[in-house]
Amino acid sequence: MTRTIELEDDLAERMEGHLEDDETLEEFIEELVAIYEQEGRLLQEGA
């Protein structure tokens, strides 16, 4: 299932400023979510 997320132009521009080489916004968001999930696990485990 595919979902569409709308971003304000200024947020999209800020995010694009952090992309590496040919990285897409989708890949960048996937990486952010993975980091968020990992940190959440660490906090729940008390690390």
C-alpha positions, 0 to 999 in steps of 0.5 A: 500500500502506498501513501502520500505525505504532503510536506510544506515547501520549506520543510522539503527544502530543509530535508533536501539540504541533508540528502546525500548524493542521489538519495531521495526524500523517501530514503531519507525519511526511511532512515529518520524513522529507523533512527527514531525506532532504534532510539525508542527501543534503547530508551525502553530498554534503559540503555 
